[in-house]
Amino acid sequence: MSETNPYMMVGERLCMDFINTVSWRESAEKRRDWFTSYAKLVDWCIHAEVLTEEQAKALLLKAEEQPSEAGDVLKQAIEMREVMYRIFKSISKETSPHSPDLERFNELMSHFYQTLQVIHEKDHYTLKFKYTEKNLGTMLPPILQSAVDLLVSKNELERVKQCEGDPCGWLFFDTSRNRSRRWCSMADCGNRAKARRFYQK
């Protein structure tokens, strides 16, 4: 990760990048969670273009006034991320997700969809989540929607993969034409694997 862009966005889908906000996910020693505070969650959402700079500033001001509520939103975001991770990891391994994870995902969906509304834009209508700076969790519904869109896509689910770099654990949506992508990033885990093979030779 560079200083100018501290976040690696290699998942090819918003929900994948959200899931990947844990570095070295499958290593007890190296594992590092990016969401160490509500402010870090908001900062990532700016980079992921879920929030604008103006929206982020308003939310951070609100979080200062309501630190307990901001903490609750952070916990909810992390729980949502981990539920999504377990579901999509199962899909990448071609196994069925655990029922409790799907149940919790559906609970989150029913909760967040209360803010979904039909908007008239010029010559068409569209579904959008209602943004409000009074709701400190306002950035979570679009991320959840990204996961819903992928889950119900049928033919695209087979493109969900887990990086073969051990112990990376990151997930991604394989956009390659022949579906041959193996690494979260060729420059990162891919190069490490090449170096390991060279060393073993």
TORKOL-4160 file (C-alpha; in steps of 0.2 Angstrom, whole numbers, padded with zeros to 4 digits, m for minus):
201
<pt num="1" X="0000" Y="0000" Z="0000"/>
<pt num="2" X="0007" Y="0017" Z="m0005"/>
<pt num="3" X="0006" Y="0033" Z="0006"/>
<pt num="4" X="m0004" Y="0042" Z="m0008"/>
<pt num="5" X="m0017" Y="0027" Z="m0009"/>
<pt num="6" X="m0017" Y="0017" Z="0007"/>
<pt num="7" X="m0031" Y="0006" Z="0002"/>
<pt num="8" X="m0029" Y="m0008" Z="m0011"/>
<pt num="9" X="m0045" Y="m0010" Z="m0021"/>
<pt num="10" X="m0043" Y="m0026" Z="m0031"/>
<pt num="11" X="m0059" Y="m0035" Z="m0028"/>
<pt num="12" X="m0068" Y="m0028" Z="m0044"/>
<pt num="13" X="m0084" Y="m0026" Z="m0034"/>
<pt num="14" X="m0088" Y="m0015" Z="m0020"/>
<pt num="15" X="m0093" Y="m0029" Z="m0008"/>
<pt num="16" X="m0076" Y="m0038" Z="m0012"/>
<pt num="17" X="m0066" Y="m0023" Z="m0008"/>
<pt num="18" X="m0076" Y="m0020" Z="0008"/>
<pt num="19" X="m0073" Y="m0038" Z="0013"/>
<pt num="20" X="m0054" Y="m0036" Z="0010"/>
<pt num="21" X="m0052" Y="m0023" Z="0023"/>
<pt num="22" X="m0042" Y="m0035" Z="0033"/>
<pt num="23" X="m0024" Y="m0038" Z="0028"/>
<pt num="24" X="m0017" Y="m0056" Z="0029"/>
<pt num="25" X="m0034" Y="m0062" Z="0034"/>
<pt num="26" X="m0029" Y="m0080" Z="0037"/>
<pt num="27" X="m0014" Y="m0077" Z="0048"/>
<pt num="28" X="m0015" Y="m0075" Z="0067"/>
<pt num="29" X="0001" Y="m0066" Z="0068"/>
<pt num="30" X="0000" Y="m0054" Z="0053"/>
<pt num="31" X="m0019" Y="m0051" Z="0052"/>
<pt num="32" X="m0023" Y="m0032" Z="0053"/>
<pt num="33" X="m0040" Y="m0024" Z="0053"/>
<pt num="34" X="m0041" Y="m0008" Z="0043"/>
<pt num="35" X="m0057" Y="m0003" Z="0053"/>
<pt num="36" X="m0049" Y="0002" Z="0069"/>
<pt num="37" X="m0061" Y="0017" Z="0072"/>
<pt num="38" X="m0077" Y="0025" Z="0064"/>
<pt num="39" X="m0066" Y="0038" Z="0056"/>
<pt num="40" X="m0056" Y="0024" Z="0047"/>
<pt num="41" X="m0072" Y="0017" Z="0041"/>
<pt num="42" X="m0078" Y="0034" Z="0034"/>
<pt num="43" X="m0061" Y="0036" Z="0026"/>
<pt num="44" X="m0061" Y="0020" Z="0017"/>
<pt num="45" X="m0079" Y="0024" Z="0011"/>
<pt num="46" X="m0072" Y="0040" Z="0003"/>
<pt num="47" X="m0059" Y="0030" Z="m0007"/>
<pt num="48" X="m0072" Y="0017" Z="m0012"/>
<pt num="49" X="m0083" Y="0032" Z="m0018"/>
<pt num="50" X="m0097" Y="0027" Z="m0006"/>
<pt num="51" X="m0097" Y="0044" Z="0002"/>
<pt num="52" X="m0091" Y="0061" Z="m0004"/>
<pt num="53" X="m0079" Y="0072" Z="0006"/>
<pt num="54" X="m0094" Y="0083" Z="0011"/>
<pt num="55" X="m0104" Y="0068" Z="0017"/>
<pt num="56" X="m0089" Y="0061" Z="0027"/>
<pt num="57" X="m0086" Y="0078" Z="0036"/>
<pt num="58" X="m0104" Y="0079" Z="0041"/>
<pt num="59" X="m0104" Y="0061" Z="0048"/>
<pt num="60" X="m0088" Y="0063" Z="0057"/>
<pt num="61" X="m0095" Y="0079" Z="0066"/>
<pt num="62" X="m0110" Y="0069" Z="0070"/>
<pt num="63" X="m0099" Y="0055" Z="0077"/>
<pt num="64" X="m0090" Y="0067" Z="0088"/>
<pt num="65" X="m0107" Y="0071" Z="0096"/>
<pt num="66" X="m0112" Y="0053" Z="0097"/>
<pt num="67" X="m0097" Y="0042" Z="0100"/>
<pt num="68" X="m0106" Y="0028" Z="0107"/>
<pt num="69" X="m0118" Y="0027" Z="0092"/>
<pt num="70" X="m0102" Y="0028" Z="0080"/>
<pt num="71" X="m0095" Y="0014" Z="0090"/>
<pt num="72" X="m0110" Y="0004" Z="0087"/>
<pt num="73" X="m0110" Y="0007" Z="0068"/>
<pt num="74" X="m0092" Y="0002" Z="0067"/>
<pt num="75" X="m0096" Y="m0015" Z="0076"/>
<pt num="76" X="m0111" Y="m0017" Z="0064"/>
<pt num="77" X="m0100" Y="m0014" Z="0049"/>
<pt num="78" X="m0087" Y="m0026" Z="0055"/>
<pt num="79" X="m0100" Y="m0039" Z="0058"/>
<pt num="80" X="m0108" Y="m0036" Z="0041"/>
<pt num="81" X="m0091" Y="m0038" Z="0033"/>
<pt num="82" X="m0087" Y="m0054" Z="0042"/>
<pt num="83" X="m0104" Y="m0062" Z="0037"/>
<pt num="84" X="m0101" Y="m0057" Z="0019"/>
<pt num="85" X="m0084" Y="m0064" Z="0020"/>
<pt num="86" X="m0090" Y="m0081" Z="0026"/>
<pt num="87" X="m0104" Y="m0082" Z="0013"/>
<pt num="88" X="m0093" Y="m0077" Z="m0002"/>
<pt num="89" X="m0078" Y="m0088" Z="0004"/>
<pt num="90" X="m0090" Y="m0103" Z="0004"/>
<pt num="91" X="m0096" Y="m0098" Z="m0013"/>
<pt num="92" X="m0078" Y="m0097" Z="m0019"/>
<pt num="93" X="m0075" Y="m0115" Z="m0012"/>
<pt num="94" X="m0091" Y="m0121" Z="m0021"/>
<pt num="95" X="m0099" Y="m0125" Z="m0004"/>
<pt num="96" X="m0115" Y="m0119" Z="0003"/>
<pt num="97" X="m0114" Y="m0105" Z="0016"/>
<pt num="98" X="m0119" Y="m0108" Z="0034"/>
<pt num="99" X="m0138" Y="m0105" Z="0038"/>
<pt num="100" X="m0134" Y="m0093" Z="0052"/>
<pt num="101" X="m0124" Y="m0082" Z="0040"/>
<pt num="102" X="m0138" Y="m0081" Z="0028"/>
<pt num="103" X="m0150" Y="m0078" Z="0041"/>
<pt num="104" X="m0140" Y="m0063" Z="0048"/>
<pt num="105" X="m0137" Y="m0057" Z="0030"/>
<pt num="106" X="m0156" Y="m0057" Z="0028"/>
<pt num="107" X="m0158" Y="m0048" Z="0044"/>
<pt num="108" X="m0146" Y="m0034" Z="0039"/>
<pt num="109" X="m0154" Y="m0033" Z="0022"/>
<pt num="110" X="m0172" Y="m0031" Z="0030"/>
<pt num="111" X="m0165" Y="m0017" Z="0041"/>
<pt num="112" X="m0156" Y="m0007" Z="0028"/>
<pt num="113" X="m0169" Y="m0009" Z="0015"/>
<pt num="114" X="m0180" Y="0002" Z="0026"/>
<pt num="115" X="m0170" Y="0017" Z="0018"/>
<pt num="116" X="m0173" Y="0012" Z="0000"/>
<pt num="117" X="m0184" Y="0023" Z="m0010"/>
<pt num="118" X="m0189" Y="0026" Z="m0028"/>
<pt num="119" X="m0182" Y="0042" Z="m0035"/>
<pt num="120" X="m0188" Y="0051" Z="m0051"/>
<pt num="121" X="m0173" Y="0057" Z="m0061"/>
<pt num="122" X="m0177" Y="0067" Z="m0077"/>
<pt num="123" X="m0185" Y="0053" Z="m0089"/>
<pt num="124" X="m0183" Y="0038" Z="m0078"/>
<pt num="125" X="m0185" Y="0031" Z="m0060"/>
<pt num="126" X="m0171" Y="0023" Z="m0050"/>
<pt num="127" X="m0170" Y="0014" Z="m0033"/>
<pt num="128" X="m0158" Y="0023" Z="m0021"/>
<pt num="129" X="m0154" Y="0022" Z="m0002"/>
<pt num="130" X="m0159" Y="0038" Z="0007"/>
<pt num="131" X="m0143" Y="0047" Z="0013"/>
<pt num="132" X="m0144" Y="0056" Z="0029"/>
<pt num="133" X="m0130" Y="0063" Z="0040"/>
<pt num="134" X="m0141" Y="0060" Z="0055"/>
<pt num="135" X="m0139" Y="0041" Z="0052"/>
<pt num="136" X="m0121" Y="0036" Z="0056"/>
<pt num="137" X="m0123" Y="0020" Z="0047"/>
<pt num="138" X="m0129" Y="0028" Z="0031"/>
<pt num="139" X="m0114" Y="0021" Z="0021"/>
<pt num="140" X="m0118" Y="0003" Z="0024"/>
<pt num="141" X="m0133" Y="0000" Z="0013"/>
<pt num="142" X="m0125" Y="0003" Z="m0004"/>
<pt num="143" X="m0111" Y="m0009" Z="0002"/>
<pt num="144" X="m0124" Y="m0022" Z="0006"/>
<pt num="145" X="m0133" Y="m0019" Z="m0010"/>
<pt num="146" X="m0117" Y="m0023" Z="m0020"/>
<pt num="147" X="m0117" Y="m0040" Z="m0011"/>
<pt num="148" X="m0135" Y="m0043" Z="m0014"/>
<pt num="149" X="m0132" Y="m0039" Z="m0033"/>
<pt num="150" X="m0118" Y="m0052" Z="m0034"/>
<pt num="151" X="m0127" Y="m0065" Z="m0024"/>
<pt num="152" X="m0142" Y="m0065" Z="m0036"/>
<pt num="153" X="m0132" Y="m0064" Z="m0052"/>
<pt num="154" X="m0132" Y="m0083" Z="m0054"/>
<pt num="155" X="m0120" Y="m0084" Z="m0069"/>
<pt num="156" X="m0107" Y="m0072" Z="m0061"/>
<pt num="157" X="m0105" Y="m0081" Z="m0044"/>
<pt num="158" X="m0093" Y="m0093" Z="m0051"/>
<pt num="159" X="m0081" Y="m0079" Z="m0054"/>
<pt num="160" X="m0080" Y="m0076" Z="m0035"/>
<pt num="161" X="m0063" Y="m0082" Z="m0030"/>
<pt num="162" X="m0051" Y="m0082" Z="m0016"/>
<pt num="163" X="m0033" Y="m0077" Z="m0018"/>
<pt num="164" X="m0021" Y="m0092" Z="m0019"/>
<pt num="165" X="m0008" Y="m0083" Z="m0009"/>
<pt num="166" X="m0006" Y="m0090" Z="0008"/>
<pt num="167" X="m0011" Y="m0083" Z="0021"/>
<pt num="168" X="m0019" Y="m0068" Z="0011"/>
<pt num="169" X="m0037" Y="m0074" Z="0011"/>
<pt num="170" X="m0043" Y="m0059" Z="0000"/>
<pt num="171" X="m0058" Y="m0062" Z="m0011"/>
<pt num="172" X="m0061" Y="m0055" Z="m0028"/>
<pt num="173" X="m0072" Y="m0055" Z="m0043"/>
<pt num="174" X="m0063" Y="m0063" Z="m0058"/>
<pt num="175" X="m0065" Y="m0051" Z="m0073"/>
<pt num="176" X="m0052" Y="m0060" Z="m0084"/>
<pt num="177" X="m0059" Y="m0067" Z="m0101"/>
<pt num="178" X="m0054" Y="m0085" Z="m0097"/>
<pt num="179" X="m0057" Y="m0084" Z="m0079"/>
<pt num="180" X="m0039" Y="m0088" Z="m0075"/>
<pt num="181" X="m0035" Y="m0075" Z="m0061"/>
<pt num="182" X="m0027" Y="m0083" Z="m0046"/>
<pt num="183" X="m0021" Y="m0069" Z="m0036"/>
<pt num="184" X="m0028" Y="m0053" Z="m0027"/>
<pt num="185" X="m0014" Y="m0044" Z="m0036"/>
<pt num="186" X="0000" Y="m0050" Z="m0047"/>
<pt num="187" X="0011" Y="m0036" Z="m0040"/>
<pt num="188" X="0008" Y="m0043" Z="m0022"/>
<pt num="189" X="0004" Y="m0061" Z="m0019"/>
<pt num="190" X="0007" Y="m0066" Z="m0037"/>
<pt num="191" X="0025" Y="m0059" Z="m0036"/>
<pt num="192" X="0028" Y="m0068" Z="m0019"/>
<pt num="193" X="0022" Y="m0084" Z="m0027"/>
<pt num="194" X="0034" Y="m0082" Z="m0042"/>
<pt num="195" X="0048" Y="m0078" Z="m0030"/>
<pt num="196" X="0044" Y="m0093" Z="m0019"/>
<pt num="197" X="0044" Y="m0105" Z="m0034"/>
<pt num="198" X="0061" Y="m0098" Z="m0040"/>
<pt num="199" X="0069" Y="m0100" Z="m0023"/>
<pt num="200" X="0063" Y="m0118" Z="m0022"/>
<pt num="201" X="0071" Y="m0122" Z="m0039"/>
